[in-house]
């Protein structure tokens, strides 16, 4: 029961992030997410976490993968 609650809580948080920041490039990111642009190792850690999450739950892993792709596209667009 708690496992299902935690899974849906994580799905809700990732969905909210994607709706508010990830898929709307007109809204600026908060300062904590801009640190990823300066520290590329955080992106590597996110990819490693995503690999583990894909084996735990496919929905959560795919949502985090979409978030990582959105961050990478924003890094390409905003660092030019």
C-alpha positions in Angstrom: 0.0 0.0 0.0 2.8 2.5 0.9 4.7 1.4 -2.2 1.8 2.3 -4.5 1.4 5.6 -2.7 5.1 6.5 -3.1 5.0 5.5 -6.8 2.0 7.7 -7.5 3.4 10.6 -5.5 6.6 10.5 -7.6 4.6 10.3 -10.8 2.6 13.3 -9.7 5.7 15.3 -8.9 7.4 14.5 -12.2 4.2 15.2 -14.1 3.8 18.6 -12.4 7.4 19.4 -13.2 6.9 18.5 -16.8 3.7 20.5 -17.1 5.0 23.6 -15.3 8.7 23.8 -16.4 9.8 21.1 -18.7 7.3 21.5 -21.6 6.9 25.2 -21.4 10.1 26.9 -22.4 8.7 30.4 -21.9 8.7 30.1 -18.1 12.1 30.5 -16.6 13.6 27.8 -14.4 14.1 28.3 -10.7 17.7 28.8 -9.5 18.1 25.3 -8.3 17.6 23.9 -11.8 19.9 26.3 -13.4 22.8 24.8 -11.3 22.5 21.8 -13.7 23.8 24.0 -16.5 26.9 24.8 -14.5 27.5 21.3 -13.1 27.3 18.6 -15.8 27.9 15.8 -13.4 24.4 16.3 -12.0 23.1 15.3 -15.4 25.1 12.1 -15.3 23.7 11.3 -11.8 20.2 11.9 -13.1 20.8 9.5 -16.0 22.1 6.8 -13.6 19.1 7.3 -11.3 16.8 7.1 -14.3 18.3 3.7 -15.2 17.5 2.4 -11.8 14.0 3.9 -11.8 13.3 2.3 -15.2 13.9 -1.1 -13.6 11.7 -0.2 -10.6 8.8 1.4 -12.4 8.4 2.1 -16.1 6.1 5.1 -15.8 8.4 6.9 -13.4 11.5 6.1 -15.4 9.9 7.4 -18.6 8.7 10.6 -17.0 12.2 11.2 -15.6 13.6 10.5 -19.0 11.3 13.1 -20.5 12.4 15.6 -17.9 16.1 14.9 -18.6 15.5 15.4 -22.3 13.7 18.7 -21.6 16.7 19.8 -19.5 19.1 18.9 -22.3 17.1 20.7 -24.9 16.9 23.8 -22.7 20.7 23.6 -22.1 21.2 23.6 -25.9 18.8 26.5 -26.5 19.8 28.7 -23.6 23.5 28.3 -23.6 24.0 29.6 -27.2 
